[in-house]
């Protein structure tokens, strides 16, 4: 596919989401631009022995020719590429990858541009998907644990005065100082440590060593840093915690009675109503988790049946979103579009690619099934948001009066509608979480063994 205006161009499909454009700009066009630019520069150039603007062109070219040639190349690419894209009706996204393949002095300018397309796969086999998902149920133990957490949140802390108990036990709040010494490194300064022990707030070895300490005692507690610590330089090193116990406080937990129930601000009057309310809340949470798990498994099953490419530019954008969500980059301090994700691709590329493919999949199903969030759907969503947040409905609507926010919210509700549709059409078997986990671990192990056997067979064949 070519044209013959001031340049020639052709288009090649690299894959379903990438097109490569090859453009050749004639030497006469390039030289004309270069001559014009050198003439413009010559008018303002002052060289020793020549009046301003009278320097010979060959001397100006010797001084500025290389820079001018590159400036002209960039200008010609910037002007020609949009025309090529429009002429070949390419609906490109993001910035193209440019490669100047041939550009010798006095010759034509040849360049290639990789253009990226938004994936538009035809999604198939998404109805009646069969999956297994964990069945989450609320036990009496779950309710008791939740109420115990409420008790801890309402606990009072009372210092144990001199003459009282002086040995640390589980649940005590310790007043201590701590020096951390890591093998091969300078120890840090002593820091105050005030914390409840026995609740998992500290490393296991440190908590175990604190139990049984006496007020006034100094103790060195050793621990080995795990081999999977996020800082490779620290893995396997011995850490010594030097602790001085200065004092103890007891946490007094309230009784679970009607007064406590009223104090929990859950709109209940009695201890029995509190238990019922806590169970109701846990069941709502478990139900949401169960639904989300089923949706994720259905989407995974559909993704396995629908293989399609996504351009790296979309994956990189998703990596940036993940970094922002995790607080690793601040959009108020960093130009997100210019932020290089190269250092993060190894760890996040596959996760980001799956998220992009999933979003594309859901949006394509929405188009194929004509599933779109209606005004009525948005009204229901506003109402639910107002109830959960405690904000007046009008304030919620005012927040989404902004067109960009409303569009994003509408897209989210459309995607929710697709997920509900897929769950409704799927065949989901809810099973015991532990049994499902064991089954999946066994399947994963068998898959790894099969892959290992395949590698061995290939090596034998090669030998």
N, C-alpha and C positions, 0 to 999 in steps of 0.2 A: 504494500500500500504506500504510494509515494505521491509527492506533490512537487511543483516546480515554480514556486514564487521566488523568494530570495534564497531558498535553501531546499534541500530534499530531505525526506524523512521516511522511515519505515518503522513498523511496530511488530514486535514479536511477543507472543505469550510465553512467559517464563513458567508460570503456574497459574492456578485459578485466582490468585490474589496479587499477581505481579505481572506487569507488562514492561517490556524494555523498548524504549524509543531510541532509535539511532538517527542523528541529525548531522547533515553536512552543510556547512555554510560556505559558499564559493569564495575563493581566494580574493577575487576583486572586491567583494563586499567587505571582507576582513581588512584588506589593505587600505581601502577607502576610509574605514573607521579609524584605523591606526594613523594614517596620514593626517586626518582631520584633528585628531587628538594631539599629535606631535606639533602641528601648526599652532594649535591653541596654546600649548605650553611654551613654544618658542617665543610667542609674543610677550611673555612675562618673564622669560629667562634672561639672566645677566651672567655672561661669561667674561673672564679676564681677556682684555684686548678687543672686546666687541661692545658696541652700544646695546642698551637694553632692547631686546626684541630683534636684534640683528645677528644673532648667533647662527652659524650654518646648521642646516637641518641634520646633517650627518653627525655633528657633535651633540646636538640635542638628543638624537636617537641613541647615540652611544651612552649617554648619561641616563636617559629615562625610558629607553625602548623596552626593556624587560618588564618594567612595571606597567607601562602603557599597554603592552600586548596582553597581559593578564587582566587588566581592567576592561579592555575591549572584549576579551573572551567572556568574562562574567556578564558584561552588559548585553552581548549578543545572545548568550544563553538565556538570560532573564527575559529578553524580549521575544525570542523565538519559541521557547518551550511552552508558554501558555497558548500560543497560536497552534502549535502542534497538538497539544492536549485537546483544544477545542475542535480542531479539524478532524481528529480521529475519534471524537466523542468519548473520551476517556474520563470516567468519573473517579478521579484520583483523590486520595486522602493523605493528609500530612505532607511533609517535605520529601521531595524526590532525592534519590542518591545519584549524584552526578559524577561521571568519569570522562575526563577529557582524553580521548584515546589517541588523537593525532592533532598536533598543532605546531608545525614547524614554521619558521619565519618565511613569509612570502607564499605560504601554501594555505589551503582551505582549513577551516576549523571543523574537526569531527568530534562529536561527543555522544555519550550514551547516558540515558537517564532511566533509572528504575522507578516506575510509578506503582503505587500501592492502591489496591482496591478493597473496599469493604466487602467481607465475605457474604454471599447470599445463597447459602446451600438450600437445596430442596430437602427438607427434613422428612424422613420416612420412618415407618414402624414405631411411632410414638404412642399409639393407642393400645391398651390392653397389656402393657408391660407387666411382667411378673417379677416381683422382688420380695425379699425377706427384710424385715426391719425390726429393731428391738422394741419390745413392748415394755413401756415404763409404767410401773404401778407404785402407788404410795403406800408404804407400810406404816405400822404403828411406830416402829423405830424411827422412821423418817420424821414423823410428827413430833415425837419426843425430842429428837435432835434439834429440830427447828425451835421448839419451845425453850430448850436448854440454851440455845443461842440468844433468844430473847432475854432469858434470865441473866446471861452474862452481860448483855448490853445495858441492863438495869442494875448491875451490881454496884455496891458501894465498896470502896477500898479503905481499910482501917489499918493504920500502922501498928505493928506489934511492938509495944514499949519494952524497955529494958526490964529484965526479970521475967518476961514471958517466953514463949517458944522462940528459939534462936536457930533452928535447923530448917533449911529450905525444903519445901515439899511441893508436889505438883499442885498448880493453881495459884501459888504465891506470886506476888509481885515483888521482884527483887530491886533493891537500890544498890547498884554496884558500879565499879569502874573496870574498864576492859582495855587491854593492850593486845593487839593482834600482831603476831610475828610469823611471817611466811618464809620458809626455807630459802636461803640465798638472797633475801631482801632485807633492807633496813626496816626495823619495827616502827609502826606508827605511834603517835602520841596516845596517852591514856584518854579514853572517851567514856563519858557517863553511859551506863546501860540500865534503863529502867523498863522492865518487861515482865509479863506473866510467863512463867515457865511451865513446860509440859503441854503447850498448845500448838507446837509446830512453828512458832515464830522465829526460832533459832535453829542452826544446824543440829542434827541429831546428837552428835558427839558432845557438843557444847551443852545442850540441854541435859543430857545424861550426867555430865560432870557437875552441873550446878546442883542437881538434886542431892540433898544430904550435906551440903556445905553449911558451916556455922557462921553466924554474924561475926565479922572481924577476921575471918579466915582468908588467906591468900592461896590461890591454887592455879597450877598450870595444867591446862587440858589440851591434849594433843588430838589432832584430827588430820586425816589424809584427804586432799582435794581429789574429787572424782576424776576418772579418766575421760569423761565426756564433758568436762567443764568448758564453757563457751570460750574462755581464754586458754588457748593451747599452751602458752608459756607456763601456766599454773598447774596444768594437769599432773597429778601424781605427787605433788609437793606436800610436805608436812606443814601444817599450820598449828601454831601454839597459841592458845588463848590464855592470857594471864589475867585472872579475875580476882578482884578484891570485893568481898561481900560486905557492904556497909549497913544494910538494914533490910527488914522484911515487912511486907504488908499483906494482910489477908483480904481476899475478895469475898464479901458477904453477899450471897445470892438470895434474892427475894423468894418467898414461898409462892407457889402457883395457886393463888386463890383469886377470889372475885376482885379484890382491890388491885392485884397485879394485872388481871385481865383488862380492867378499865384503863390502867396506866400504859398499856401497849398501843393505844391509839389506833385500834383496829375496829372501832365501832361495835364493841361487844361489852356485855355487862357481867358475864360470869366466866369462871374457869372452863366450864364445859363448852360454852359458846366460843371461847378462845381456841380450844382444840379443834372444834368443827371448822372455824374460820381458817386456821392454819392448814388443816387438811385440804380445804377447798382451794386455797392459794397454791399449795404444792401440786394438787391435781391439775390446776390450770397450767402451771409451769411444765409439769411432766407431759401434759397433752401437747403443748407447743413444741417441746423438744422431740416428742415422738413424731409429730407431723413434719417437722423440719428434717428429721432423719429419713423419713419415708420419701420426702421430696428429693433429697440429695441422692438417694439410692436410685430413684426413678430416673433422674437426670443422668446419672452415671451410666445406667443401662442404655439410655437413648444415645448418649455420646459414643458408646462402644459400637453402636449400629450405624452411626453417621460420622464418618471420618471426613473432615474438611480442614483446609489450611487457614491460618489467620496470619496477617502480616505482622512482622516483628514490631512495627511501629505501634500497633495497638497493644501488644504485649508489654512494650516498654512503658506506655502510658499507664497500664495497670500496675506495673512495678512501682511507678511513682505514686499511684494512689495507695498502694500497700504501705509504702514508706511513710506517707503522710498520716495514714490512719494509725500507724504505730509510733508516731511522734519522732521519726528519724530525720525528717526534713520539715522545715517550717515554711509554708507557702507565703507567709508575710515577709520572710527574710531571704527567700531563694526564688529565682526565676525558674519555675518548674519546667518550662518548655526547654530550657537550656541545661537542665540538670542531667548529667551523664549517669546512666544506670548500669554502665558496663561493669563496675565492681560488684553489683548486686545480682547480675544475671545468673551466675552459677547457682546461687542459693534460691532465687525466686522465680526464675524463668518458667519452669514447668507449672508451678502453682499459678502464676499470672496467666499463662497460656490457657490453662483449664478454665479459669474464671472468665476469660474472654470468650472462649468457645461456648461455655455454658450460657453466657448472656446472649450471644448471637443465636444459639439454639432456641432459647425461650422466645426471643423477639421474632424469629422466623415462624415459630409455631403460632404466635399471636397473629401474624399476618395471614398464614395459611388457614387458620380457623376463624379469622375475623373476630378475635377476642381483644376488645379495647375497653379500658376503664371508662364508664359513662359518668355523666354528671351525678347521677344517683349514687354510683359507687364512691365517688369522691366525697359526697355528702356523708355517707356512712363512715368513711375513713376519718373525716374531720371529727365526727361525733365521737368515734372511738378514741381518737387522739386526745380530745378534750377531756374525756372521762378518765383516761389513764394518767394524764399530766396534771389534772386538776385545774387546767386553764379554762376560762370562759370560751365557749364555742366561737364567738365573734372574734376573739383574739387569735384563735387558731386560723380562722379564715383570713384575717388581716395579714398574718404571717405569709400565707400562700397567695396573697394578692400579687406578689412579684411574679412576673411571667416565667422567669427561669426556674424559680422554686416550684411553681405550679406544674411546669412541664416535667420536671424531674419526679415530682410526687405522682403525677399521672402515670408516668412510665413505671414507677415502682408498683402502683396499684394494678396496672396491666399485667406486669410480670407475676404478681400474686394471683391474679385471676387465671393465668396460664397454669401456674403450679397447682392451684385447686382443681382445675380441669384435668390435669394429668393424673392427680391422685384419685379423682373420681373415676377415671377411665381405667386405672391400673388395677392389677390384682396383687394386693399387698398382704402378705402373711406376717402378722406380728407374733414374734417368738421371744422366748426367754433370752435376755441380753447375754448372759454368760454362755449359754449353749450356742448362740449365734457367733459370739466371739471365738469360741473354740473351733467351730466349723470353718470360719473364715481363716483362722490361723493355719488350720490343717490344709485348706485349699491353697493358701499362699505358699506353704512349705512344699506342697506337691508341685506347684508351678515353678518354684526355684529349682527343685531337683530336676524337673523336666528340662529347664533351660540349661542347667549344668551338664546334663547328659547330652544335650544337643551340642554344647561347646566341645565336649570331649569327642563326639563323633566327627565334628568338623576338623579337629586337630589330627585325628587318625586318618581322615581322608586326605588331608594336606600332606601328611607324612608319607 
